[in-house]
Amino acid sequence: MCLTLSHVTKRYDDHTVLDAVGFNVAAGERVALLGHNGAGKSTLMKIILGLIASDGGSISVLGTEPGSHDARTHTAYLPENASFHPALTGLEQLGYYLRLRGESPKQATFLLDRVGLGPAAKRRIGTYSKGMRQRVGLAQALIGQPKLLILDEPTSGLDPVSRREFYVILDELAAQGTAILLSSHALTEVEARTDRIVILSSGVMVANDTLANLRRRASLPIRLQISAQNGKADEVARKLSGQRSNGVMVDLVCNSQEKLARLGDISALGSLVDDVDVIPPSLEDIYSHFSKRGNA
């Protein structure tokens, strides 16, 4: 395992910020760390990075202690608001960081190209947008081919195209064996681009599983959206005891155990039905479900 946490606890005075949190991140795995503001995500990341100490439990970062030389050498971090010297160009700033890491500054051009900043490499960072500065931060995080990548709201300030390109880079890193721990409030983009979900609620880990397994455990309603033949929506709705939504659409709601039987009912209608979409609970639904359980 690249990252192993067991019963990690952190307290400030009489307030418990993290309460016996434990999970693993394997090589090549993309894990999303979710939670409301104040849930303990940033504190946990600081502990993993060795910036602050935990009050209990154990942590192994690439087989060593957080903050050790080996852990720092092979771990990269991208904060939510990356900050750089405004008078330096992107090329100069990245070259500086490469020299600090004992790497050739000639790699700066390649890294900036990889994050889509090649055309702006010789512009001063003071002229960059927030999204462009965030991409400089990602380029910096890629120095040295990290084995563990810690990302705190990494797509903040990025436009939709840049967000998609960002996740393509993460997919490539994971395919090469990099372990990725990513904190984000953008649940819709995380839903399709991570392997496992960890949810914190008031410092307590309330979920740690794949999205598919969390859906099964939550047992939230599934929506079946049926497209009926023209003029047949009322008949389809009546036969299925469904709700006509608009035009030719009919909506059904069922639980996961009923899904196959209800699909059979729909199939039995034959030519009355043009198509059917199965809409499972979204990650937002799952997150809300487990967060409420944690606060109960």
C-alpha positions in Angstrom: 0.0 0.0 0.0 1.2 3.5 -0.8 -0.9 5.0 2.0 -2.2 3.3 5.1 -4.1 5.0 7.9 -5.3 3.2 11.0 -7.4 4.8 13.8 -6.0 8.3 13.1 -7.2 10.8 15.7 -6.7 14.5 16.1 -8.0 16.8 18.8 -7.8 20.5 19.4 -8.5 21.2 23.1 -11.7 19.3 23.8 -12.8 19.2 20.1 -12.2 16.0 18.1 -11.4 16.8 14.5 -10.6 13.2 13.4 -12.0 10.2 15.2 -10.3 6.9 14.5 -10.1 7.3 10.7 -8.6 4.5 8.8 -8.3 3.5 5.1 -5.7 2.5 2.5 -4.7 3.8 -1.0 -3.0 1.3 -3.2 -0.7 2.0 -6.1 -2.7 3.1 -9.2 -5.8 3.7 -7.1 -7.8 6.9 -7.3 -9.6 7.6 -4.0 -12.0 10.5 -3.4 -12.1 12.1 0.0 -15.4 13.7 0.5 -16.9 15.7 3.4 -18.5 19.0 4.3 -16.5 22.0 5.3 -15.0 21.3 8.7 -15.3 17.5 8.3 -11.6 17.0 8.8 -10.4 16.5 5.2 -7.7 19.2 5.2 -6.5 18.2 8.7 -6.1 14.6 7.5 -4.2 15.7 4.5 -1.8 17.8 6.6 -1.2 14.8 8.8 -0.4 12.6 5.8 2.0 15.2 4.5 3.7 15.4 7.9 2.8 19.1 8.4 1.0 18.3 11.7 1.1 15.3 14.0 -1.8 13.1 14.9 -2.8 12.5 18.5 -3.4 8.7 18.0 -3.4 5.9 15.5 -0.8 5.1 12.9 0.1 6.3 9.3 2.4 4.7 6.7 3.3 6.8 3.7 5.1 4.7 1.1 6.3 2.4 3.9 7.7 5.2 6.1 6.7 7.9 8.5 4.8 11.0 7.3 7.2 13.9 6.7 10.3 11.6 6.4 12.8 12.2 3.6 11.5 9.3 1.6 7.9 10.3 2.1 8.6 13.9 1.0 10.6 12.7 -2.0 7.9 10.6 -3.5 4.8 12.5 -2.4 3.3 15.5 -4.2 0.7 17.9 -3.0 -1.6 20.4 -4.8 -3.6 22.8 -2.5 -6.8 24.4 -3.4 -5.2 27.8 -4.0 -1.8 27.5 -5.5 0.4 30.6 -5.1 3.4 31.5 -7.1 5.7 34.6 -7.6 3.7 36.9 -9.9 6.9 38.4 -11.5 8.2 35.0 -12.7 7.1 33.4 -15.9 5.6 29.9 -15.8 8.8 28.6 -17.3 11.0 30.4 -14.7 8.9 29.3 -11.8 8.8 25.6 -12.8 12.5 25.7 -13.6 13.2 27.0 -10.1 11.2 24.1 -8.5 12.9 21.6 -10.7 16.3 22.8 -9.5 15.2 22.6 -5.9 14.3 19.0 -6.5 17.6 18.2 -8.2 16.0 17.8 -11.6 16.9 19.4 -14.9 15.1 22.7 -15.5 14.9 21.7 -19.1 11.9 19.5 -18.1 9.8 22.7 -17.4 8.7 23.0 -21.0 7.5 19.4 -21.2 5.6 19.7 -17.9 3.9 23.0 -18.9 2.9 21.5 -22.2 1.5 18.5 -20.4 -0.9 20.7 -18.4 -1.8 22.9 -21.4 0.3 25.9 -20.5 2.9 25.7 -23.3 1.6 28.8 -25.1 1.7 30.8 -21.9 5.0 29.4 -20.6 6.9 32.7 -21.1 4.2 35.0 -19.7 4.4 36.3 -16.1 2.4 34.3 -13.6 0.8 37.6 -12.5 -1.1 37.7 -15.8 -2.4 34.1 -15.3 -6.0 33.3 -14.4 -6.8 31.3 -11.3 -7.3 28.2 -13.4 -3.9 28.7 -15.1 -2.2 29.1 -11.7 -3.8 25.8 -10.7 -2.3 24.2 -13.7 1.1 25.5 -12.8 0.5 23.8 -9.4 -0.3 20.5 -11.2 2.9 20.8 -13.3 4.9 21.3 -10.1 3.2 18.3 -8.5 4.3 16.1 -11.5 8.0 16.8 -10.9 9.8 13.6 -10.1 7.0 11.3 -11.0 5.4 11.1 -7.6 4.2 7.7 -6.2 1.6 9.4 -4.0 -0.4 12.5 -5.1 -2.5 14.4 -2.6 -5.0 16.9 -4.2 -7.1 19.4 -2.3 -9.9 20.8 -4.5 -7.6 20.6 -7.5 -10.1 21.7 -10.2 -11.1 24.9 -8.4 -11.1 27.7 -11.0 -10.8 25.4 -14.0 -13.2 25.6 -16.9 -15.0 22.4 -18.1 -12.5 21.6 -20.8 -9.6 22.1 -18.5 -11.3 19.9 -15.8 -11.6 17.1 -18.4 -8.0 17.5 -19.4 -7.0 17.5 -15.7 -8.7 14.1 -15.1 -7.1 12.7 -18.2 -3.7 13.4 -16.7 -4.8 11.8 -13.4 -5.9 8.7 -15.3 -2.5 8.5 -17.0 -0.7 8.8 -13.6 -2.9 6.1 -12.1 -2.2 3.8 -15.0 1.5 4.4 -14.3 1.0 3.3 -10.7 0.6 6.6 -8.9 -1.7 6.5 -5.8 -4.1 9.4 -5.8 -6.0 10.9 -2.9 -8.3 13.7 -4.1 -10.6 15.9 -2.0 -13.4 17.7 -3.9 -16.8 19.3 -3.6 -17.4 18.8 -7.3 -19.2 15.4 -6.8 -20.5 15.0 -10.4 -16.9 15.1 -11.8 -15.5 12.8 -9.1 -18.3 10.2 -9.6 -16.9 8.8 -12.9 -13.2 9.4 -12.3 -12.4 7.7 -9.0 -12.1 4.0 -7.9 -13.3 4.4 -4.3 -15.1 6.9 -2.1 -14.2 7.8 1.5 -16.7 10.1 3.3 -16.0 12.0 6.5 -18.7 13.5 8.6 -17.7 15.6 11.6 -14.4 13.8 11.7 -15.9 10.3 11.6 -15.4 8.1 8.5 -18.9 7.0 7.6 -18.2 5.3 4.2 -15.2 3.7 2.5 -16.1 1.7 -0.6 -16.7 1.7 -4.3 -19.6 3.7 -5.6 -21.4 0.6 -6.8 -21.1 -1.0 -3.3 -22.2 2.3 -1.6 -25.3 2.4 -3.8 -26.2 -1.1 -2.8 -25.6 -0.4 0.9 -27.6 2.8 0.8 -30.6 1.1 -1.0 -31.8 4.4 -2.4 -34.5 4.5 -5.0 -33.7 3.9 -8.7 -35.5 5.9 -11.4 -36.6 4.2 -14.6 -37.4 6.7 -17.3 -39.5 5.2 -20.2 -39.9 6.7 -23.6 -43.3 5.6 -24.9 -44.6 5.6 -28.5 -46.4 8.8 -29.6 -49.8 8.9 -28.0 -49.2 5.8 -25.8 -47.7 7.5 -22.7 -50.9 7.5 -20.7 -51.4 3.8 -21.5 -47.9 2.9 -20.5 -48.2 4.9 -17.3 -51.4 3.2 -16.4 -50.1 -0.4 -17.2 -47.0 0.3 -15.1 -48.6 2.4 -12.4 -46.0 5.0 -13.3 -46.1 8.8 -13.5 -46.3 10.6 -16.8 -43.7 13.4 -16.7 -44.0 15.2 -20.1 -44.7 14.4 -23.7 -43.9 10.7 -24.2 -42.0 10.1 -21.0 -43.1 8.0 -18.1 -41.2 7.8 -14.7 -41.0 4.8 -12.4 -39.3 4.6 -9.0 -38.2 1.3 -7.5 -35.6 -0.1 -5.2 -32.6 -2.2 -6.4 -34.3 -5.5 -5.6 -37.3 -4.6 -7.8 -35.3 -3.3 -10.7 -35.1 -6.5 -12.8 -38.8 -7.3 -12.3 -39.8 -3.8 -13.3 -37.6 -3.9 -16.4 -39.4 -7.2 -17.2 -42.7 -5.4 -16.9 -41.5 -2.7 -19.3 -40.2 -5.2 -21.8 -43.6 -7.0 -21.8 -45.2 -3.9 -23.2 -43.4 -4.5 -26.5 -44.0 -1.9 -29.2 -45.6 0.5 -26.7 -42.1 1.4 -25.5 -39.3 3.0 -27.5 -36.6 3.1 -24.9 -35.8 3.0 -21.2 -33.1 4.7 -19.1 -32.0 3.3 -15.7 -30.9 6.3 -13.5 -29.2 5.1 -10.3 -28.7 7.3 -7.3 -26.0 9.9 -7.9 -22.9 10.4 -5.8 -24.6 13.5 -4.4 -27.5 11.3 -3.2 -25.0 8.7 -1.7 -23.0 11.5 0.0 -26.1 13.0 1.5 -27.3 9.6 2.7 -24.1 8.6 4.5 -23.4 12.1 5.9 -26.8 12.2 7.5 -26.2 8.8 9.0 -22.9 10.1 10.4 -24.7 13.0 12.1 -27.5 10.9 13.5 
